[in-house]
């Protein structure tokens, strides 16, 4: 199991473009396909990781690794998430300034960046299915029953888009709201 954890998270790290949040879509697909977590558990891992300081991908991988194999599993999952691409980055940094303005590199990134946006949209969609219980209720009933969650989603989006409020205040505020409203 430890090697499987390392290998899957290494694959996710090597085939994710756009940083930690962009890797979540591929990570979710890999770990749910492996049967390690379901979409709801993955959404919980992302929510907990967003509430903590630091990069999200290693935190989500630690959550899943711990679920599968305790502390050694968390260590292997985080190692798979961080170590291989960090080593690759150290090697690439030596060449980066020689290739960053290359037309080939620029053209490849021009096509890859929209795919990353698609990954993020898919992750948001898949998490919303879980958050709103859309599989169980159907979208119409889920959105009707989850009007309060829609207001939270819209409020967070508006605040992040149109103000300079730090995301940690939104997370802390949502935690307080949840503690008060959903107990």
C-alpha positions in Angstrom: 0.0 0.0 0.0 2.8 2.4 0.8 4.3 2.1 -2.6 0.9 2.5 -4.2 0.3 5.7 -2.3 3.7 7.0 -3.4 3.2 6.0 -7.0 -0.3 7.5 -7.4 0.6 10.8 -5.9 3.8 10.9 -7.9 1.8 10.4 -11.1 -0.6 13.1 -10.0 2.3 15.5 -9.4 4.0 14.7 -12.7 0.8 15.1 -14.8 -0.7 18.2 -13.1 0.0 21.6 -14.5 -0.8 24.8 -12.7 0.0 24.1 -9.1 -1.7 22.5 -6.2 -5.3 23.5 -6.8 -5.0 22.4 -10.5 -3.8 19.0 -9.4 -6.9 18.4 -7.4 -9.0 17.2 -10.4 -6.4 14.6 -11.4 -5.9 13.6 -7.7 -9.6 13.2 -7.2 -9.9 11.1 -10.3 -7.0 8.9 -9.3 -7.9 8.3 -5.6 -11.6 7.8 -6.2 -10.9 5.4 -9.1 -8.6 3.5 -6.8 -11.5 3.3 -4.3 -9.5 5.0 -1.5 -12.1 7.8 -1.0 -15.4 8.8 -2.5 -16.2 12.2 -3.8 -17.7 13.3 -0.5 -14.6 12.3 1.4 -12.4 14.1 -1.1 -14.5 17.2 -0.7 -13.9 16.9 3.1 -10.1 16.6 2.5 -10.1 19.7 0.3 -12.2 21.7 2.9 -9.9 20.7 5.7 -6.9 21.5 3.7 -8.2 24.9 2.7 -8.7 25.7 6.3 -5.0 25.1 7.0 -2.0 27.2 6.0 0.3 25.9 3.4 0.0 24.2 0.0 -3.2 22.2 -0.6 -2.0 19.3 -2.6 0.3 17.8 0.0 -2.4 18.3 2.7 -5.0 16.5 0.7 -2.5 13.7 -0.1 -1.7 13.4 3.6 -5.4 13.1 4.5 -5.8 10.3 2.0 -2.5 8.6 2.8 -3.4 8.7 6.5 -6.8 7.2 5.8 -5.3 4.3 3.8 -2.2 3.5 5.9 -1.9 5.8 9.0 1.1 8.0 9.5 3.4 6.0 7.2 0.8 6.3 4.4 0.5 10.1 5.0 4.3 10.4 4.8 4.5 8.3 1.5 1.6 10.2 -0.1 3.1 13.6 0.8 6.5 12.4 -0.4 5.0 11.3 -3.7 3.3 14.6 -4.1 6.3 16.8 -3.3 9.7 15.0 -3.8 9.7 14.0 -7.5 8.5 17.3 -8.9 10.8 19.2 -6.5 13.8 17.3 -7.8 12.6 17.9 -11.4 12.2 21.6 -10.7 15.7 21.8 -9.3 17.0 20.2 -12.5 14.8 22.3 -14.7 15.7 25.6 -13.0 19.2 25.3 -14.4 17.7 25.3 -17.9 14.6 27.5 -17.4 16.1 30.9 -18.3 17.3 29.4 -21.5 13.9 28.1 -22.6 11.3 30.3 -21.0 11.0 32.5 -24.1 11.1 29.7 -26.5 8.2 29.8 -29.0 7.7 26.0 -28.5 7.4 26.4 -24.7 5.1 29.4 -25.0 2.9 27.6 -27.5 2.6 24.5 -25.4 1.7 26.5 -22.3 -0.8 28.5 -24.2 -2.8 25.2 -24.8 -2.2 23.7 -21.4 -3.4 26.6 -19.3 -7.0 26.3 -20.5 -6.9 22.6 -19.7 -6.0 23.5 -16.2 -9.1 25.8 -16.0 -11.1 22.8 -17.2 -9.7 20.7 -14.5 -10.6 23.3 -11.9 -14.1 23.6 -13.2 -14.5 19.8 -13.2 -13.3 19.6 -9.6 -15.7 22.4 -8.6 -18.6 20.5 -10.4 -17.7 17.2 -8.8 -17.4 18.7 -5.4 -20.7 20.5 -5.8 -22.4 17.2 -6.6 -21.3 16.0 -3.2 -21.9 19.3 -1.3 -25.5 19.6 -2.7 -26.2 15.8 -2.6 -27.2 16.1 -6.3 -26.8 12.4 -7.0 -29.2 11.5 -4.3 -31.8 14.3 -4.8 -31.3 15.3 -8.4 -30.1 18.8 -9.2 -33.4 20.6 -9.0 -34.2 19.3 -5.6 -30.6 19.6 -4.4 -30.4 23.2 -5.4 -33.8 24.0 -3.9 -32.9 22.2 -0.6 -29.4 23.7 -0.6 -30.3 27.4 -1.0 -28.3 28.2 2.1 -25.2 26.6 0.6 -25.8 28.5 -2.7 -25.7 31.8 -0.7 -22.5 30.8 0.9 -20.9 29.9 -2.5 -22.1 33.1 -4.0 -21.0 35.2 -1.0 -17.5 33.6 -1.1 -17.2 34.2 -4.8 -18.3 37.8 -4.6 -16.0 38.6 -1.7 -13.0 36.9 -3.4 -13.7 38.5 -6.7 -14.6 42.1 -5.7 -12.8 42.7 -2.4 -9.4 42.1 -1.0 -10.7 40.0 1.9 -8.2 37.2 2.7 -9.5 33.7 2.0 -8.7 32.6 5.6 -11.3 35.1 6.9 -13.9 33.4 4.6 -12.9 30.0 5.9 -13.0 31.1 9.5 -16.3 32.9 9.0 -17.8 29.9 7.3 -16.6 27.6 10.2 -18.3 30.0 12.7 -21.4 30.2 10.6 -21.5 26.4 10.3 -21.0 25.9 14.0 -23.9 28.3 14.8 -26.3 27.4 12.0 -25.8 23.7 11.4 -25.3 22.2 14.9 
